[in-house]
Amino acid sequence: MPSGQLLVLTASQSRRFWGQVKIGSPDECWPWIDRLHADGTGRINIRGIVFKGSQLSYLIHWGQHPYPNLYVCHFCDNRRCVNPLHLWLGTAKENSQDARRKSRSTLGMSHPQARLSPTQAKSIFALNQEGLSQQQIAKKLGIKQPQVSRILTGKRWAAIQKEYVLF
């Protein structure tokens, strides 16, 4: 469905959607009670388009399909919630910042793809200050050079990078 386009549900589609939701008071989360997708959200197919429950709830209540560069985010941080009063539109960056502000994001060693410990990440700066090339550092730590670059530039392990940047 093109962004900005209105979606009008039939009575049958509306009943099917709300039949998969436990509606509570306006301040409560309204959880999706049917099957969940692997990411923890409810999904529903309407006219051949698969929507997340929160996306469809936003669309039903606020009238427009979220624009391609915007996400339907949750004030309540409950992925199953489809209460329209708990939903807001934000960019990927705003959603990530919201997660960090609420300590919901995984950083450093708690990130599932982390390959280095904080000590190893710090050693990259020490080795760099000793004059080793990024390629040499990568070989020494058993990682690839682009990862060394991301750490030295603060794209990864930013908190550690701040300790080593000299102004």
WOJOMO-V260187 format. One record per residue. N is the residue number from 0. NEAR is the number of other C-alpha atoms within 8 Angstrom. Layout:
N;NEAR / N;NEAR
This chain:
0;5 / 1;5 / 2;9 / 3;8 / 4;8 / 5;8 / 6;9 / 7;5 / 8;7 / 9;6 / 10;6 / 11;7 / 12;9 / 13;9 / 14;8 / 15;8 / 16;9 / 17;8 / 18;7 / 19;9 / 20;12 / 21;10 / 22;8 / 23;8 / 24;5 / 25;7 / 26;6 / 27;7 / 28;13 / 29;12 / 30;11 / 31;14 / 32;8 / 33;7 / 34;6 / 35;10 / 36;8 / 37;5 / 38;5 / 39;8 / 40;12 / 41;14 / 42;11 / 43;9 / 44;8 / 45;8 / 46;4 / 47;5 / 48;7 / 49;8 / 50;10 / 51;10 / 52;13 / 53;15 / 54;11 / 55;9 / 56;11 / 57;15 / 58;13 / 59;10 / 60;7 / 61;6 / 62;9 / 63;12 / 64;14 / 65;12 / 66;8 / 67;6 / 68;6 / 69;10 / 70;12 / 71;12 / 72;10 / 73;11 / 74;7 / 75;7 / 76;6 / 77;7 / 78;8 / 79;12 / 80;13 / 81;15 / 82;14 / 83;9 / 84;6 / 85;11 / 86;13 / 87;8 / 88;9 / 89;11 / 90;9 / 91;9 / 92;7 / 93;8 / 94;11 / 95;9 / 96;8 / 97;8 / 98;10 / 99;9 / 100;7 / 101;7 / 102;6 / 103;7 / 104;8 / 105;7 / 106;7 / 107;9 / 108;10 / 109;7 / 110;8 / 111;6 / 112;4 / 113;9 / 114;5 / 115;8 / 116;9 / 117;9 / 118;7 / 119;9 / 120;12 / 121;10 / 122;8 / 123;12 / 124;11 / 125;8 / 126;10 / 127;11 / 128;7 / 129;6 / 130;6 / 131;9 / 132;7 / 133;10 / 134;8 / 135;8 / 136;14 / 137;13 / 138;10 / 139;7 / 140;7 / 141;6 / 142;9 / 143;9 / 144;11 / 145;6 / 146;9 / 147;13 / 148;9 / 149;10 / 150;14 / 151;10 / 152;8 / 153;11 / 154;8 / 155;7 / 156;11 / 157;9 / 158;7 / 159;10 / 160;14 / 161;8 / 162;6 / 163;7 / 164;6 / 165;3 / 166;2
